[in-house]
Amino acid sequence: MLLLSVRKTTGLATRLLLRPAVIHRTAALSTSCIRHNDSGKIEVLGSTYTTDKWTNATSAILSKTGRDLLHQPSHPLAILKEMIFAEFPTFAHYDSLSPVVNTYQNFDSLGFAKDHPGRAASDTYYINADTLLRTHTSAHQLELLAAGKQSNAEILAQAKNAQAAPANERFLVAADVYRRDEIDASHYPVFHQMEGVCTFSRAEIREHLRREAAASATAATTEALNLDLSAAQLLDTTQIGDTNPVQPEHTAEEVAFVAAHMKRTMNSMVVHILSKASAAAAAITDSTQVSSGAATQFPVRWIDAFFPFTSPSWEMEVLFRGDWLEICGCGVMKQAILDDAGMPDRIGWAFGFGLERLAMLLFGVPDIRLFWSTDPRFVGQFSPGQINAFRAFSRHPPCPKDVSFWLPADTEFHENDLMDLVRETAGDLVEGVKLIDLFTHPKTSKTSRCYRINYCSMDRNVKHEEINAIQDKVRDRIVSQLGVTLR
């Protein structure tokens, strides 16, 4: 449901949601990095799909679909997943749903506009025009709600604890999600999210409101949840109003109850998990061996946000290394989703966590690529059910290479096409790609860009001869696939 990011993005569907909706879906066809399988077919997790002009899922990306990091008990992401699952024992837990979804599941069912930029091939990995690798776990919201309402045994059986919430009125989804994105230490084209949905019957809320005055609803909810927030430095000055409105289908009292329940639940979960991280950092006696990512105090604040499928909406942020790091997006679910699921008598809230960057914070992992490492010096550091601070085992010198080119005059250039091309060519040897110069010729009006590609292995030294060969391939592919002219 969200992408965790230090830059200003949002939770739930994240950075896709706050961009101006000016890129039409058809405009994505100009993406020059879209490539076709010679056979007209593409295989994903054992199933075969027909390719078309929308197909842009690369072999490097497709190779990640079967890694199942969330099912490796000693992996930091799996440890974090299980800790969050444990905080919600009355929710159904899903962690094995296929990443291949259709455009209705990923966009239309959630109210994404037809011209929303998240639909563009520059942002999303398409298998074909109607099928893609999910960009967020929210793609399963309607499916799981409807399965509960319709008693769909095939879907309900996929829950690890189906008896906990047999009607799927409350559930969590942990899964890998895929987005075309930049390359740096905190961004990766495959990451993992944790989705949470909790619904209440309108009768249940009305009964509560009859017993308690609206002014005491929050206090009553706090008492019912038995929360201890003493360990948190919480700041919440958000207000429900014209800029973050109540949906026409809901009353202010209903939203106050649902929002209070959601915030208190999430505050409790975050404080519990971050407290474990603080204890792990404090247990390390030799601080020189602990990654600088480890933290001991986590002030938390709430801010207003906007998402297509919740209103009102909020983000939760944690102060980390001097920056407010978004860890969650959430809100009161759009009633249309519940109506489409056959649940018009229920109101719900939903949240989304990005597991990678929360795990980076908790375990002190400095580079997101490490989560995909099979080096025993990394994977051997962690144990199921425990948060311990990552101990750096090496730091190999980087090997930077620059590439400059003139942009094509008649073709739209998407930076994510360049990022994908570099990933496909060099894999995880690339630590970062950064624009370092942008120039427009005063006479010809031609524009050039210069990017610095930082090659750096996580487990060995790289030689210039090896990197030069890779860089030559990158340069050749930039010309042939992006239509640029090298400088």
N, C-alpha and C positions, 0 to 999 in steps of 0.2 A: 504494500500500500504506500510505501514511501521510499524515498531515497534520502539517506542521511548525508548531510553536506555542511562543510564549514562555510562555503559561500552562501549567499542569500538564496535559498531554495525553500520549497515547502515539503511537508510530509504528504502522506497518502500517495497521490500520483506525482508529487514533488515538482521538480523544475518544469515539467510539462504544463503546469496549471497556471502559472502566473505570467507566462509569456503572452503578449498580445496575440489574439487568434487571427493572424493575418496570412498564414500559409495554408493554402487550399490543398486538399489531398491530392488533387491532380497535379499540383505543382511539383510534388515529390518525384514525378516521373523524369524530371530533368537531372536527378541525381546520377552522376556519371559513373559511380562505383558499383551500380547494380550490375550483377553478372549472372549468366545463365549456366546451368549444368548442360554439358554437351548432349546428354541423353534426354533432356527435357524432364528429368526426374530428380528428386532430392529425397534422401532418407534421413529420418530423424527418429531415434529411439526405436528402430525396427519397423517403422511405418514409412511408406513411400508416398510422396506427394508430387503433383505435377507443377513444374515451375512456369513462370510467366515473366512479364516485364517488371513486376514488382519484386521478384526474388532478389534478395540482397544478403541473406544469411550465409556467411562465409564458412569454410571448412573449419577454421580456427574456432569460431563460435559454436558450431555444431558439435565439435569435439568435447565441449564442456558439458553438454546436456546429460551425459551419463556419469559424471564424476561423483554425484551424491555426497557432497561434503556434509550435509545435514544428517547423514546416516552413519558417520564415522564417530563413534562415541568419544574418542579423545581429541577430536578437532574442536578448536575454540568456538566455531559457529554452532556445532552440535551441542556443546556444553551450554552455551547461552540459550539455544532453543529449548533445551530440556528445563533449564531454570525458569524460563518464562512459562512454559507449559505447567510447571509445578505450582506457579502462582495462580493458576486458573483451573482448579480441579473440577469445577462444575461446567466447564466448557468442553465441547467436542474438539479433539485435536487432530488436525490433518497435516501431514508432511510428505505425502507421496503423490500429489496431483500432478498430472502431466503438464509440462511447460508449453505444449502446443495448444493454442486456443484459436478461436475465430474472432473476427473483428467485432461481431456483436457482443461477445463476452467481454472483450478487452475495452471497448469504447462505447458502443451504443447502449448497452444495458446500464451503463453508469452515467448516461447523459452527456457524453462528450459531443460537442458540436461537430458537424461534418467538416468544418474548416479548421478544426483544432490542430495546432502544430504537432501535437503528440502523434497524430496519424501519419505524419510525413515519413517517407522512407529514409530521410536524413536522420531521424531519431529512433526508428523502430526496425527490428530485424524481421522482414517478411519472408515467409516460405513461399507464398503466392499472394495474390490480391486479397484473398479472403481468409488466409491463415497466417499466423505469426507466432513468434516466441513471446509469451506474455511479458508486458512491460511493468506489471504490478500484480500483486496477489489479489487486488480488488476484482480482477477478472473473474474470480470464483464466487463473489458475493451472492449474486442472484441465483446461480446454480445451486449453491449449498442451502440457501434459504428455501428455495422451491423444493429441493429434495426432502427437507424436513417436513414441509407442509404436505407433500404428496407421498410421504413414506417410501421414498425411492430407495429400496434396500441396497441396490448396487452401489450407489454413491455413499449412502450412510455407512456401509460396511468398511469404507476406506478410512474412517476415523480410527485412531489408535485406541480410543476409549469410548466407543459408541454408546455405552450405557450412561455416560455422564450427562449427555444432552441429546436424547434420542430424537427430538424434533428439530435439532439444529437451531434452536432459538438463541443459543450462545455457542460460538465456535472460534477457534484459532486456526489460522493457516500459515504454515512456514514453508517457503519455497524459493527456488532460484528464479530470478527475473533477469531480463535482457534489455539493454539499451545501448544504442550507439552513443559514445560519449568521448570526452577528452582523455588524454593519458597523463596521469600524474600519480603521486603516492596514495591518493585517497579515492581515485576513480578507476573503475574496471567495468568492462562491458557486460560482465555477469556478476550479479550480487544477489543477496538473499534478503527477504523481507519476512516480517511477522505481522499478520493481519489479525485483528480482533473485532468481533461483532457481538453485540449484546442487545437483545430486544426485550421489551416489556409489553404486556397487554395493556390496552387503554383502561380496562376495568381495574387492573392492578394499580395503575397510577391514580385513577380516580378515587379508589378506596384509600390509598395513602393520603391523598389531598383532603379527603373528607375527615380523616383522623387528625391530621396536623395542619395547622395554618401554613399558608404558602411561605410565610417569613421564616418558619422553622424547618422547612423541608431539607435544607442543606445540613443543618445540625442533626436532624433525624437520620439522614443518610450516613453521615459521618459515624454516628453512634452505632448504626446497624452494621457498618463495615468493620467496626472495631479497629480503626487505623491508628497507628503510632507514627506521626510525621515529625517527631522531635529531631530526627537525624538530618532533616532536610532544611535547606535555606530556600524556602519557597517564596516566589514573588508572582502574584496574580492580580493584575489591575484591569483585566479584560472586562468588557461589558457587552451584553447582547443589545443590539440596537439597529439603527438604519444601515450601518456599514457592515454589520454581521447579523443578519436578520433571522427572526423566527419564520419558519415556513408557514404559508397560509393554512395548511392542513393541521397545524399544531397550535395549542394555546401556550401562552407564556408560562403558565404554571407547569404544564407537561414538560416543556423544554428545560425549565429550571431544575426539575427533578432529575431528568435524564442527564443533563450536563453535570450536575453535582455528583451523581453516581459515577460518571465516566472519569471526571477529574480526580476524585478521591481514589478510585481504583487504580488509576495510572500513577498517581503520586506514590501510593503505597508500593506498587511494583518497582518503580524506578528507584525509590529510596532503598528498598530491600536489596536490589541488585548492585547499586552503586556502593552501598555499605560493604558488601562482600569484596568489591574491588579495592576499597580503602583498606580493609583489613589485610588483603593480600599484599598490597604495597607496603604496609607498615611492618609486615612480617619479614621483609627482606632486610637483612642487617647490612649487607654490602651494597649500598646504594649505587656504587659505580657500575654494578652489573645489571642494573635495572634500566630498561628502555626509558627514555625521557617522556614517553607517552603515558606512563603510569601516573595516576593522580590520587590525591588523598582527600580532597574536598570538592564537592560538586554542587555549587549553587544552581538552583533550577528556577526557570521563569516560564510563564505562559504568555503568548501573544496571539492576537487575532490573525486569521488567515482566510484564504478562499480556496475551495475545491469544487469541482462540478457536482460531486455526489454527496456533499454534506452541507448543512446550514442550520445554525451557525457552526463555524469552524475555528479550530485553534491549532497552534503548534506548541510543542514543549521543547525548550532549549536548556542546555547545560553549559556552564562556563568552563571552558577547557583551553588551556594554554593562552589565556587572555582573550579568546574569542567565544562568542555564544554559538555553540554547536547544536544545530537542530537534530533532535533524536526521534521526533515523533510528530505526525500530523493526525488530526482527529476531528470529530464533530458529530452532530446529530444527523443521522442518515436521511438522505432525501426520501420522502415518503413514497415517491414513485417506484423506487426499488422494492420496497416492501409490498406495495400494491401489486406490482408485476409478479411477485412471488406468491400471491394469494394470501397475503397477511395484512390486509388494510386495518385490522383492529390492533396492530402492534406498532410501537415506536422504538427506535433503536439508536445506539451510538456505535461508531466504528473508529478504530485507530490503526496506525501502521508504523512499525519500527523498521529501520534499515539495520540488519544484524551486523554487517561488516564494520561499519564505522562505530557502532556501539561496542563491538568486540575490540576494535582498535583502542578505544578509550579504556575499556575494562582490563584488557590484558597487556596494554602498552605496546601493541604491535605497530611498528613505524611505517610499514609499507603494505598496501592492500594486496600486492602480488604474493606475499608470503602465505596467505590463506590457501593458495593453490600449489604451494610447494610440497614436494614429497621427500624433501631432505629430512632424514631422521633427526637432525639437530633441531629442527623446528617441530615436527610432529611428535617427537619424543618428550617434549617439555610439558605436555598437558595431560590431565587425568579427568575422567568423567566426574561431573558434579563439583569440580573445583575451579576457582578463579585464581590463577597465579600470574605474577608479572613476568612477561616475556624477557628472557635473557639473550641479548644479542650475541650471536656466535661468530659473526664476521661482518666486515664492511669492505667490500671490494671497490676499487677505484672506478669511477665512471669513465666512459669514453664518448665524449660529445662530438657530434657531427652536424654540420649545418647544410641545409638545402634551400636554395633560392630559386624562385620561378615567377614568370609573368602569368597572370591569370588569363584564361581564355576570354575572348571578347564576346563570344556567342553562346557560352554555356555557363549556367549558374554553378558557382563553386560552393560546396558545403565542406566545412572544416572536418566534420565527422567522417566524410569519405576519406580524407587524408589519414585520420586516426585509424580507421579500419584497415586501410591499406598497409600502414606501418605495422599494425598488430598482426595482420595476416602474413607479412613477410618476416618479421623479426620475433614474433611471439613475446614471451615474457622477458626477453633480453632488454626490452625498452622500459626504462624507468619513467620517462616523461617526454612529452613533445610540447614545445612552447613557441609561440609566435614572438620573435625578437625584433622584427623589423617589418614595417608596412610603408610602401612608397608608391606614390602616383606620379608618373612622369608629367611635367608641366606642359609639354608640347603634344605628346601623343595620347595623353590621358590613360595610358596603360598602367595597370596596377601590379606591383610585384609584392610578394611576401617572402620572408625568410623565416624558416623554422629551425630551431635547435632540437635535434633528437638526442636524448641522453641515453646511451646504452650502458647498462650496468646489470651484471648478473647478481643474483642473490646468494649464489653458492660457489662461485669460482671467479678467478680473474679472466677477463676477456682480452684478447690481443687485437691490436689495430688491424692486422691482416684479416682476421675473422670479421671484424666489424666493417672494414672497408668493402669486403665482398658483399655483405648484407646491404650496406649503404648503396652500393652500385645497383643492386636489385631494386631497392626502394626508389632510387632516381629513375630507373627505367620504367617502373610501374606507374610512377607519378605521371610520366609523359604519356604512356600508352592508355592509361585508364582515366586520368583526370583531364587530359587534353591541354596541359600547361606547357609552357616553353621554359626550359631551364635557363638560368642566367649564368 
